[in-house]
Amino acid sequence: MNLDSLQNYYGILIVLITVISRIIFIGFSWSYGTVIAEFKKQNSTLSDTEMSWIGSIGQSFGGLLAPLVLFCARQCGFQITFSLSLFICTISLFISSTIRNLHWLLFTYSLPYGFGNTAIFILGTLLCGLYYPAGQHPKHILVMCIISMGFPIGYHIMDALIFSAIEENGWHLMKRHIAIIQLIATCLLSPFFTTKFLPSTSQPYPYPSTAFIPDTKRKIYYSKLVIYWMLGIFSAMCAINNFLLHLHSHLEHLLISPARADLWFRLLGLFDAFFRLIIPLILRCYPIDIIYLFPASVFTGIIVLILAFGLLYTSFSVIAILPIILFGFTPAVVTALQYTVSNRIFEEDRTEQGYIYHVIVTSLGTLVGPVVGGLFVDMTDSYKSIIPTSIFFLLISFMSFIATILLLNKKKADELEESQTASFHQHDNMAYGSSN
């Protein structure tokens, strides 16, 4: 196989590595609600708020340090940074499996795993974006949706592994077993995660420092349009992670058996992955601007959560699984298309920086949402507030996305009017010149 052929096909291997790493590493952190449910059975002294911090920080702490992740990738290369991130997650599980005081989990699991976990997510998306550039490669959206399937499939597979391992051996041994799996994955995946075979049309990610960004360009990050959009992303992630992290405990609180609660959670993961897979098909059949999918997915989330809430507290609670699995459409859109929509919200040459902005805001939402939900649980001593809290966040998100779209359409209309006016004046000047 010649170099050109290798460059064309190596992107497929990068996509595969990204998906596998998300299944094993990110899937674990998004299944941590199962571990939290086990802590509660042990009559832990941890409050729901503290447990929410442990779970949410383990999912997304690294997102707050996204610029540091990019700096490391720029200085050390994608491969070394990716390998180190995988190793940090593995060591974190080994160390946290030895502790007896659950308060130490914040330092042995949440902080290190949260950093490594999010670094894996960021690096995978950016490298796939280099092999399949937004606005240039015809398969870009398909690739972004495929790699985003990694963590819903991950929390389907990893939740089953975690649940069965805890039932048989307890959570300490479970973490050691998962750590061994992650160590093997680290050794197998790391050597192939490289930019060496980028197509000639792509270049390794040149992360610019703010010193190279003109003041006029920086204003876009603080514009009303971007602030409204990021508020929508933040609120949506608050709603999604509040619902997901507390789902297992919420169902068991309603006297639904742990096995059934585990099944429902895994079905939600499968449908989440399914929705991500059909997004490119939806866009192919109905070629709309992807930005409209965001308010549509959030509105769908509001409707299905209202239905789920109504069913869970009635004698028909068994069919609440239907709206719960349909909720998967909301995280599918909100998380799968962030890199692509950055090309729409920001200027074309700032897609990566726009994506990093998305990662930071997404991480904040992932952290804050479950903690707010945990606070309400502690105050009311009931999980009944979890779904209404998520609905409230989704309402804010919906209004923010709609406001962004209105501003974007107004901006387009103004630019079109300016262009037509300039063209009209140019035509008049040419006519005046010819008459002279």
C-alpha positions as CSV (number, residue, x, y, z in Angstrom):
1,M,0.0,0.0,0.0
2,N,1.5,3.4,-1.0
3,L,1.6,6.5,1.3
4,D,-1.5,8.1,-0.4
5,S,-3.6,5.1,0.2
6,L,-2.4,4.8,3.8
7,Q,-3.3,8.4,4.4
8,N,-6.8,7.9,3.0
9,Y,-7.5,4.9,5.2
10,Y,-5.7,5.8,8.4
11,G,-8.5,8.1,9.4
12,I,-10.7,5.1,9.7
13,L,-8.3,3.6,12.3
14,I,-8.3,6.9,14.2
15,V,-12.1,6.8,14.3
16,L,-12.0,3.3,15.6
17,I,-9.4,4.1,18.3
18,T,-11.5,7.1,19.4
19,V,-14.7,5.0,19.6
20,I,-13.0,2.2,21.6
21,S,-11.3,4.7,24.0
22,R,-14.7,6.4,24.7
23,I,-16.4,3.1,25.3
24,I,-13.9,1.8,27.8
25,F,-12.8,5.0,29.6
26,I,-15.6,7.6,29.1
27,G,-18.3,4.9,29.4
28,F,-17.0,4.1,32.9
29,S,-17.4,7.6,34.2
30,W,-20.9,7.9,32.7
31,S,-21.9,4.7,34.4
32,Y,-20.7,5.9,37.8
33,G,-24.3,6.3,39.0
34,T,-24.4,2.5,39.5
35,V,-21.4,2.8,41.8
36,I,-23.0,5.7,43.7
37,A,-26.2,3.5,44.2
38,E,-23.9,0.9,45.8
39,F,-22.4,3.5,48.1
40,K,-25.9,4.4,49.3
41,K,-26.6,0.7,50.1
42,Q,-23.6,0.7,52.4
43,N,-25.2,3.5,54.4
44,S,-22.4,5.9,53.5
45,T,-22.0,9.1,55.4
46,L,-21.7,11.0,52.1
47,S,-24.6,13.2,51.3
48,D,-26.3,13.2,47.8
49,T,-24.6,16.5,47.1
50,E,-21.1,15.0,47.9
51,M,-21.8,11.9,45.8
52,S,-22.9,14.1,42.9
53,W,-19.6,16.0,43.1
54,I,-17.7,12.8,43.0
55,G,-19.6,11.5,40.0
56,S,-19.7,14.7,38.0
57,I,-16.1,15.8,38.5
58,G,-15.0,12.3,37.4
59,Q,-16.9,12.9,34.2
60,S,-15.8,16.3,33.2
61,F,-13.2,18.0,35.4
62,G,-10.7,18.1,32.5
63,G,-13.0,20.2,30.4
64,L,-12.2,23.2,32.5
65,L,-8.6,22.6,31.6
66,A,-9.2,22.2,27.9
67,P,-6.6,24.8,26.9
68,L,-4.0,23.0,29.0
69,V,-4.9,19.7,27.1
70,L,-4.4,21.5,23.8
71,F,-1.1,23.1,25.0
72,C,0.2,19.6,25.9
73,A,-0.9,18.2,22.5
74,R,0.9,21.1,20.8
75,Q,4.1,20.8,22.8
76,C,4.2,17.0,23.2
77,G,2.1,15.8,20.3
78,F,-1.3,14.1,20.2
79,Q,0.1,10.6,20.7
80,I,2.0,11.3,24.0
81,T,-0.8,13.4,25.5
82,F,-3.4,10.7,24.6
83,S,-1.3,7.9,26.0
84,L,-0.7,9.9,29.2
85,S,-4.5,10.6,29.6
86,L,-5.3,6.9,29.2
87,F,-2.6,6.0,31.8
88,I,-3.9,8.6,34.3
89,C,-7.4,7.1,34.2
90,T,-6.0,3.6,34.7
91,I,-3.8,4.5,37.7
92,S,-6.8,6.5,39.2
93,L,-8.9,3.3,39.2
94,F,-6.1,1.2,40.8
95,I,-5.5,3.8,43.6
96,S,-9.2,4.5,44.3
97,S,-9.9,0.8,44.6
98,T,-7.7,0.7,47.7
99,I,-9.3,3.4,49.8
100,R,-11.8,2.7,52.6
101,N,-12.9,6.3,53.4
102,L,-15.2,7.4,50.6
103,H,-14.3,11.0,51.1
104,W,-10.9,10.3,49.5
105,L,-12.6,9.3,46.2
106,L,-12.6,13.0,45.2
107,F,-8.8,13.0,45.1
108,T,-8.1,9.4,44.1
109,Y,-10.8,9.1,41.5
110,S,-12.7,12.2,40.6
111,L,-10.0,14.8,39.9
112,P,-7.4,12.6,38.1
113,Y,-10.0,10.5,36.2
114,G,-12.0,13.6,35.3
115,F,-8.9,15.2,33.8
116,G,-7.8,12.1,31.8
117,N,-11.3,11.3,30.8
118,T,-12.0,14.7,29.2
119,A,-8.6,14.8,27.6
120,I,-9.4,11.5,25.8
121,F,-12.6,13.1,24.6
122,I,-11.1,16.3,23.4
123,L,-8.1,14.7,21.6
124,G,-10.2,12.1,19.8
125,T,-12.6,14.8,18.5
126,L,-9.8,17.1,17.4
127,L,-7.8,14.4,15.6
128,C,-10.8,13.1,13.8
129,G,-11.6,16.7,12.8
130,L,-8.1,16.9,11.2
131,Y,-8.6,13.7,9.3
132,Y,-12.1,14.7,8.3
133,P,-12.2,18.5,8.3
134,A,-15.5,20.3,8.9
135,G,-16.9,22.0,5.8
136,Q,-14.4,20.1,3.6
137,H,-14.8,16.4,4.0
138,P,-18.2,14.9,2.9
139,K,-18.1,12.4,5.7
140,H,-17.4,14.9,8.5
141,I,-20.8,14.8,10.2
142,L,-21.0,11.1,9.9
143,V,-17.6,10.7,11.5
144,M,-18.5,13.1,14.4
145,C,-21.7,11.2,15.0
146,I,-19.9,7.8,14.9
147,I,-17.3,8.8,17.5
148,S,-19.9,10.4,19.7
149,M,-21.6,7.0,19.9
150,G,-18.6,5.8,21.9
151,F,-19.8,7.0,25.3
152,P,-23.5,6.0,25.1
153,I,-22.4,2.5,23.9
154,G,-19.8,2.8,26.6
155,Y,-22.3,3.3,29.4
156,H,-24.4,0.5,28.0
157,I,-21.4,-1.9,28.0
158,M,-19.6,-0.6,31.1
159,D,-22.7,-0.3,33.2
160,A,-23.4,-4.0,32.6
161,L,-19.8,-4.8,33.6
162,I,-19.9,-2.6,36.6
163,F,-23.2,-3.9,37.8
164,S,-22.3,-7.6,37.5
165,A,-18.8,-7.0,39.0
166,I,-20.2,-5.2,42.0
167,E,-22.9,-7.9,42.5
168,E,-20.2,-10.6,42.6
169,N,-17.2,-8.9,44.2
170,G,-18.0,-5.5,45.5
171,W,-17.0,-2.1,44.1
172,H,-13.3,-2.3,45.2
173,L,-12.5,-5.4,43.1
174,M,-14.7,-4.1,40.3
175,K,-12.5,-1.0,39.9
176,R,-9.4,-3.2,39.8
177,H,-10.9,-5.4,37.1
178,I,-11.8,-2.4,35.0
179,A,-8.4,-0.9,35.6
180,I,-6.8,-4.0,34.1
181,I,-9.0,-3.7,31.0
182,Q,-8.0,-0.1,30.7
183,L,-4.3,-0.9,31.0
184,I,-4.6,-3.4,28.2
185,A,-6.5,-0.8,26.1
186,T,-3.8,1.8,26.8
187,C,-1.1,-0.5,25.5
188,L,-3.0,-1.4,22.3
189,L,-4.4,2.0,21.3
190,S,-1.7,4.5,22.2
191,P,0.9,3.5,19.5
192,F,-1.6,4.1,16.6
193,F,-3.0,7.5,17.7
194,T,-0.9,9.8,15.6
195,T,-1.0,12.7,13.1
196,K,1.8,11.2,11.0
197,F,-0.6,10.0,8.3
198,L,-2.7,13.2,7.9
199,P,-3.9,13.8,4.3
200,S,-1.9,16.5,2.6
201,T,-4.9,18.8,2.7
202,S,-4.8,18.8,6.6
203,Q,-2.2,20.1,8.9
204,P,-1.5,19.2,12.6
205,Y,-3.6,21.4,14.9
206,P,-1.9,24.8,15.2
207,Y,-3.3,26.1,18.5
208,P,-2.7,29.8,18.5
209,S,-2.0,31.8,21.7
210,T,-4.4,34.7,22.4
211,A,-1.5,37.0,21.6
212,F,-2.0,36.1,17.9
213,I,-5.7,36.8,18.0
214,P,-6.5,40.4,17.1
215,D,-8.7,42.3,19.5
216,T,-11.5,42.6,16.9
217,K,-11.5,38.8,16.6
218,R,-11.6,38.2,20.4
219,K,-14.9,40.1,20.6
220,I,-16.7,37.1,19.0
221,Y,-16.2,35.1,22.2
222,Y,-18.2,37.7,24.2
223,S,-20.8,38.6,21.6
224,K,-24.5,38.3,22.5
225,L,-24.9,35.5,20.0
226,V,-22.2,33.3,21.5
227,I,-23.3,34.0,25.1
228,Y,-26.9,33.0,24.3
229,W,-25.7,29.9,22.5
230,M,-23.3,28.8,25.3
231,L,-26.0,29.4,27.9
232,G,-28.1,26.9,25.9
233,I,-25.3,24.3,25.9
234,F,-24.6,24.8,29.6
235,S,-28.3,24.5,30.6
236,A,-28.8,21.4,28.3
237,M,-25.8,19.7,29.8
238,C,-27.0,20.5,33.4
239,A,-30.3,18.9,32.5
240,I,-28.8,15.8,30.8
241,N,-26.2,15.0,33.5
242,N,-28.6,15.7,36.4
243,F,-31.0,13.1,34.9
244,L,-28.4,10.5,33.9
245,L,-26.3,10.6,37.1
246,H,-29.3,10.3,39.4
247,L,-31.3,7.9,37.2
248,H,-30.2,4.7,38.8
249,S,-30.7,5.9,42.4
250,H,-34.0,7.6,41.4
251,L,-35.4,4.3,40.0
252,E,-34.3,2.3,43.0
253,H,-35.9,4.9,45.3
254,L,-39.2,4.2,43.5
255,L,-38.8,0.5,44.5
256,I,-37.8,-0.5,41.0
257,S,-35.4,-3.5,41.3
258,P,-31.7,-2.8,40.7
259,A,-31.6,-5.2,37.8
260,R,-34.5,-3.4,36.1
261,A,-33.0,0.0,36.8
262,D,-29.7,-1.2,35.3
263,L,-31.6,-2.5,32.2
264,W,-33.4,0.8,31.7
265,F,-30.2,2.7,32.0
266,R,-28.5,0.5,29.4
267,L,-31.4,0.8,27.0
268,L,-31.2,4.6,27.3
269,G,-27.5,4.2,26.3
270,L,-28.4,2.1,23.3
271,F,-31.1,4.5,22.0
272,D,-28.7,7.4,22.6
273,A,-26.2,5.7,20.3
274,F,-29.0,4.8,17.8
275,F,-30.1,8.5,17.6
276,R,-26.5,9.6,17.0
277,L,-26.2,7.1,14.1
278,I,-29.4,8.4,12.4
279,I,-28.5,12.1,12.7
280,P,-26.6,12.0,9.3
281,L,-29.6,10.2,7.8
282,I,-32.0,12.9,9.1
283,L,-29.8,15.6,7.6
284,R,-29.5,13.8,4.3
285,C,-33.3,13.3,4.0
286,Y,-34.1,16.8,5.4
287,P,-31.2,19.1,4.5
288,I,-31.7,21.7,7.2
289,D,-29.1,23.8,9.0
290,I,-27.8,21.6,11.9
291,I,-28.3,24.5,14.3
292,Y,-32.0,23.9,14.2
293,L,-31.5,20.4,15.6
294,F,-30.4,21.8,19.0
295,P,-33.7,23.5,20.0
296,A,-35.6,20.6,18.4
297,S,-33.8,18.0,20.6
298,V,-34.2,20.1,23.7
299,F,-37.9,20.6,23.1
300,T,-38.2,16.8,22.6
301,G,-36.4,16.3,25.9
302,I,-38.9,18.5,27.7
303,I,-41.8,16.6,26.4
304,V,-40.4,13.1,27.1
305,L,-39.3,14.1,30.7
306,I,-42.8,15.4,31.4
307,L,-44.2,12.1,30.3
308,A,-41.6,10.1,32.3
309,F,-42.4,12.1,35.4
310,G,-46.1,11.5,35.0
311,L,-45.7,7.8,34.5
312,L,-43.1,7.0,37.2
313,Y,-45.4,8.2,40.0
314,T,-48.4,6.2,38.8
315,S,-49.4,2.5,38.5
316,F,-48.1,2.7,34.9
317,S,-44.5,3.2,36.0
318,V,-43.4,0.1,33.9
319,I,-44.0,2.0,30.6
320,A,-42.0,5.0,31.8
321,I,-39.1,3.3,30.0
322,L,-40.5,4.5,26.7
323,P,-40.1,8.3,27.3
324,I,-36.8,7.6,29.2
325,I,-35.2,5.9,26.2
326,L,-36.5,8.6,23.9
327,F,-34.7,11.2,26.0
328,G,-31.6,9.8,24.4
329,F,-32.2,12.1,21.4
330,T,-31.4,15.2,23.5
331,P,-27.8,14.2,24.5
332,A,-27.3,12.7,21.0
333,V,-27.7,16.1,19.3
334,V,-26.3,18.4,22.0
335,T,-23.0,16.4,22.4
336,A,-22.5,14.9,18.9
337,L,-22.6,18.1,16.8
338,Q,-20.6,20.6,19.0
339,Y,-17.5,20.4,16.8
340,T,-19.5,20.8,13.6
341,V,-21.7,23.6,14.9
342,S,-18.5,25.5,16.0
343,N,-17.9,26.0,12.2
344,R,-21.4,27.6,12.1
345,I,-21.3,29.8,15.2
346,F,-17.7,30.9,14.9
347,E,-15.7,31.8,11.8
348,E,-14.4,28.9,9.7
349,D,-10.8,29.3,10.7
350,R,-11.8,29.2,14.4
351,T,-13.6,25.9,14.5
352,E,-11.1,24.3,17.0
353,Q,-11.2,27.3,19.3
354,G,-15.0,27.3,19.2
355,Y,-15.0,23.6,20.0
356,I,-12.8,24.2,23.1
357,Y,-15.2,26.9,24.2
358,H,-18.0,24.3,23.9
359,V,-15.9,21.8,25.9
360,I,-15.4,24.2,28.8
361,V,-19.1,25.2,28.9
362,T,-20.2,21.5,28.5
363,S,-17.9,20.5,31.5
364,L,-19.4,23.3,33.6
365,G,-22.9,22.1,32.9
366,T,-21.9,18.5,33.5
367,L,-20.5,19.5,36.9
368,V,-23.2,21.9,38.0
369,G,-26.3,19.9,36.9
370,P,-26.0,16.9,39.2
371,V,-24.9,19.0,42.1
372,V,-28.0,21.2,41.9
373,G,-30.1,18.0,41.7
374,G,-28.3,16.5,44.7
375,L,-28.9,19.7,46.7
376,F,-32.6,19.4,46.1
377,V,-32.6,15.7,47.0
378,D,-30.8,16.6,50.3
379,M,-33.3,19.4,51.1
380,T,-36.4,17.4,50.2
381,D,-35.2,13.9,51.1
382,S,-36.8,12.8,47.9
383,Y,-35.8,12.2,44.3
384,K,-39.1,13.6,43.1
385,S,-37.3,16.9,42.3
386,I,-34.7,15.4,39.9
387,I,-36.9,15.4,36.7
388,P,-38.5,18.8,37.3
389,T,-35.0,20.3,37.8
390,S,-33.9,18.9,34.4
391,I,-37.0,20.2,32.8
392,F,-36.3,23.7,34.2
393,F,-32.8,23.6,32.7
394,L,-34.1,22.4,29.4
395,L,-36.6,25.3,29.2
396,I,-33.7,27.8,29.7
397,S,-31.7,25.9,27.0
398,F,-34.6,26.0,24.6
399,M,-35.1,29.8,25.0
400,S,-31.3,30.4,24.6
401,F,-31.1,28.4,21.4
402,I,-34.1,30.1,19.9
403,A,-32.6,33.5,20.8
404,T,-29.3,32.5,19.2
405,I,-31.0,31.5,15.9
406,L,-33.0,34.7,15.8
407,L,-29.8,36.7,16.2
408,L,-28.0,34.6,13.6
409,N,-30.8,35.1,11.1
410,K,-30.9,38.8,11.8
411,K,-27.1,39.0,11.3
412,K,-27.4,37.1,8.0
413,A,-30.2,39.5,6.8
414,D,-28.1,42.6,7.8
415,E,-25.1,41.2,5.9
416,L,-27.2,40.5,2.8
417,E,-28.7,44.0,2.9
418,E,-25.2,45.5,3.2
419,S,-24.0,43.4,0.3
420,Q,-26.9,44.4,-1.9
421,T,-26.4,48.1,-0.9
422,A,-22.7,47.9,-1.7
423,S,-23.4,46.2,-5.0
424,F,-26.0,48.9,-5.9
425,H,-23.6,51.7,-5.1
426,Q,-20.9,50.0,-7.2
427,H,-23.3,49.7,-10.1
428,D,-24.2,53.4,-9.8
429,N,-20.6,54.5,-9.7
430,M,-19.8,52.4,-12.8
431,A,-22.8,53.9,-14.6
432,Y,-21.8,57.4,-13.6
433,G,-18.2,56.8,-14.8
434,S,-19.2,55.4,-18.2
435,S,-21.6,58.4,-18.7
436,N,-18.6,60.8,-18.2
